[in-house]
Amino acid sequence: MYNDFPSEHQRASEPIEHGPSAIGPQGLPLKHGTAHHPIDAYRSEAGPTGILVDTGYYRYWLLGPAYASARPHILVNGIEVRETKWGLTQVPVGPGVHHLEVFTGGPNRFWSGRTWSKRQPIGFADAAVPVRSGQQTTVHYRSPSLYLFKGAIGPEPMECPGMWWVWVSWALIGSLALMILYGVIADLVS
């Protein structure tokens, strides 16, 4: 029953609960509470039977190189997929509903910090993903802009969680640079 594809009646009658340890369709446990889309939101397209996982992070941020040195980790029904990379990863699975978990591995030791120096994974996200025979289902994952946030996962491309943090930090850095420039110019003029 775990991998049986649900009927239209079952999909409509089994809403996804939200929050950690939530129960998704067919009693599928969702560990991280990040699945905010019903199983009907995922659309299949012609292709090899499986899940096409589109992973990404915000590159234009101070931590962009740290994320680039890490890699996404993908687990399907608790089994880790080997050879994952940023961008598109094809995961061959049989037809049915699968529990997909994605997170970002800790960056290389070059990037220090209390959390990352231990190479702890960040940005957990999970979802229940339906797969039909002879079709692939595309799932989009975005790593958070800061390790304190959860990742985002869903059927459509989305923004990285915590982008407000990026914009606020860039505004603070810009303001500081303008104040320094003003101080230098004021000192030169006087």
C-alpha positions as CSV (number, residue, x, y, z in Angstrom):
1,M,0.0,0.0,0.0
2,Y,3.0,2.3,0.6
3,N,3.8,2.7,-3.1
4,D,0.3,2.2,-4.6
5,F,-0.8,5.3,-6.5
6,P,-3.9,6.7,-4.8
7,S,-7.2,7.0,-6.7
8,E,-8.8,10.4,-7.3
9,H,-11.1,9.8,-4.3
10,Q,-8.3,9.0,-2.0
11,R,-6.2,12.0,-3.0
12,A,-9.1,14.4,-2.4
13,S,-10.1,12.8,0.9
14,E,-6.6,12.7,2.5
15,P,-5.4,16.2,3.2
16,I,-1.7,16.8,4.1
17,E,-1.2,18.0,7.7
18,H,1.5,20.6,8.3
19,G,4.3,20.7,10.9
20,P,6.9,18.3,12.1
21,S,5.9,14.7,12.2
22,A,2.8,15.5,10.0
23,I,1.0,12.7,8.2
24,G,0.7,13.0,4.5
25,P,-1.3,11.0,1.9
26,Q,-1.8,7.3,2.7
27,G,-0.3,7.7,6.2
28,L,3.1,8.8,4.8
29,P,5.0,10.5,7.6
30,L,6.5,13.9,6.7
31,K,9.4,14.5,9.1
32,H,10.2,18.2,8.5
33,G,6.8,19.8,8.0
34,T,7.8,21.6,4.8
35,A,5.3,19.9,2.4
36,H,2.7,22.7,1.8
37,H,1.3,21.3,-1.5
38,P,-1.3,18.6,-1.9
39,I,-0.3,15.5,-3.8
40,D,-2.5,16.7,-6.7
41,A,-0.3,19.8,-7.2
42,Y,2.5,17.6,-8.6
43,R,2.2,17.1,-12.4
44,S,3.7,14.3,-14.3
45,E,5.2,14.6,-17.8
46,A,6.4,12.1,-20.4
47,G,9.8,10.7,-19.6
48,P,11.6,8.0,-17.8
49,T,9.6,6.7,-14.8
50,G,10.9,8.6,-11.8
51,I,11.4,11.9,-10.0
52,L,13.3,14.8,-11.5
53,V,14.6,16.9,-8.6
54,D,15.6,20.5,-9.4
55,T,17.9,21.8,-6.6
56,G,19.2,25.3,-6.2
57,Y,20.5,28.0,-3.8
58,Y,21.0,31.7,-4.0
59,R,24.4,32.3,-5.6
60,Y,24.7,36.1,-5.1
61,W,25.2,36.0,-1.4
62,L,28.2,35.9,0.9
63,L,27.4,32.3,1.6
64,G,27.0,31.4,-2.1
65,P,30.6,29.9,-2.3
66,A,29.9,27.8,0.8
67,Y,26.8,26.3,-0.7
68,A,28.7,25.7,-4.0
69,S,31.2,23.6,-2.0
70,A,28.4,21.5,-0.5
71,R,26.0,19.3,-2.4
72,P,22.3,18.5,-2.1
73,H,21.4,15.2,-0.5
74,I,18.3,13.4,-1.8
75,L,16.5,10.5,-0.1
76,V,13.6,8.6,-1.5
77,N,11.7,6.4,0.9
78,G,14.7,6.8,3.3
79,I,17.3,5.6,0.8
80,E,20.0,8.2,-0.2
81,V,20.5,8.8,-3.9
82,R,24.1,8.8,-5.0
83,E,25.8,11.3,-7.2
84,T,23.6,14.3,-6.6
85,K,24.5,17.8,-7.8
86,W,23.0,21.3,-7.9
87,G,20.6,21.6,-10.8
88,L,18.6,18.6,-12.2
89,T,19.0,15.1,-10.8
90,Q,17.0,12.2,-12.3
91,V,15.9,9.7,-9.6
92,P,14.6,6.5,-11.2
93,V,11.8,5.0,-9.0
94,G,8.7,2.9,-9.6
95,P,5.2,4.1,-9.9
96,G,3.5,5.1,-6.6
97,V,3.7,7.7,-3.9
98,H,7.2,8.3,-2.6
99,H,8.5,10.2,0.4
100,L,11.2,12.6,-0.9
101,E,13.6,14.3,1.5
102,V,16.1,16.9,0.4
103,F,18.7,18.8,2.4
104,T,22.0,20.5,1.9
105,G,25.2,18.9,3.2
106,G,27.5,21.0,5.3
107,P,30.1,22.9,3.2
108,N,33.7,22.0,3.1
109,R,35.9,22.7,6.2
110,F,37.3,25.9,4.6
111,W,34.0,27.6,5.5
112,S,34.2,27.9,9.3
113,G,31.4,28.6,11.7
114,R,30.1,26.8,14.7
115,T,27.4,24.9,12.8
116,W,29.2,24.3,9.6
117,S,32.6,23.3,11.0
118,K,30.9,20.0,12.1
119,R,29.5,19.6,8.6
120,Q,25.9,19.4,9.8
121,P,23.2,19.2,7.2
122,I,21.0,22.2,6.7
123,G,17.8,23.1,4.9
124,F,15.7,20.0,5.4
125,A,12.5,19.7,3.3
126,D,10.3,16.7,2.4
127,A,7.2,16.0,0.4
128,A,5.0,13.1,-0.8
129,V,5.5,12.8,-4.5
130,P,3.3,10.8,-6.9
131,V,4.9,9.0,-9.8
132,R,3.0,7.4,-12.7
133,S,4.3,4.6,-15.0
134,G,6.1,6.0,-18.0
135,Q,6.2,9.6,-16.6
136,Q,8.4,11.7,-14.5
137,T,7.4,14.1,-11.8
138,T,9.4,17.3,-11.3
139,V,10.0,18.6,-7.8
140,H,11.8,21.9,-7.0
141,Y,14.0,22.3,-3.9
142,R,15.6,25.5,-2.7
143,S,18.2,25.6,0.0
144,P,17.7,28.4,2.6
145,S,19.8,31.6,2.4
146,L,20.9,31.0,6.0
147,Y,21.4,27.7,7.9
148,L,18.8,28.6,10.5
149,F,15.9,28.2,8.0
150,K,14.2,25.1,6.5
151,G,14.5,24.4,2.8
152,A,11.6,24.9,0.4
153,I,10.1,22.1,-1.7
154,G,7.2,22.0,-4.1
155,P,5.9,21.4,-7.6
156,E,6.8,24.9,-8.9
157,P,10.1,26.9,-8.8
158,M,10.2,29.1,-5.7
159,E,12.5,31.6,-3.9
160,C,15.0,30.4,-1.3
161,P,13.7,30.6,2.2
162,G,15.1,33.6,4.2
163,M,15.7,35.9,1.3
164,W,14.6,38.8,3.5
165,W,17.7,38.1,5.5
166,V,19.9,38.5,2.4
167,W,18.2,41.8,1.5
168,V,18.4,43.2,5.0
169,S,22.1,42.3,5.3
170,W,22.9,43.8,1.9
171,A,21.1,47.0,2.9
172,L,23.1,47.1,6.1
173,I,26.4,46.6,4.3
174,G,25.4,49.3,1.7
175,S,24.4,51.7,4.5
176,L,27.7,51.1,6.3
177,A,29.6,51.7,3.0
178,L,27.7,54.9,2.4
179,M,28.4,56.2,5.9
180,I,32.1,55.4,5.5
181,L,32.2,57.2,2.1
182,Y,30.4,60.2,3.6
183,G,32.9,60.3,6.5
184,V,35.9,60.2,4.1
185,I,34.4,62.9,1.8
186,A,33.4,65.1,4.8
187,D,37.0,64.8,6.2
188,L,38.5,65.7,2.8
189,V,36.3,68.7,2.3
190,S,37.0,70.2,5.8
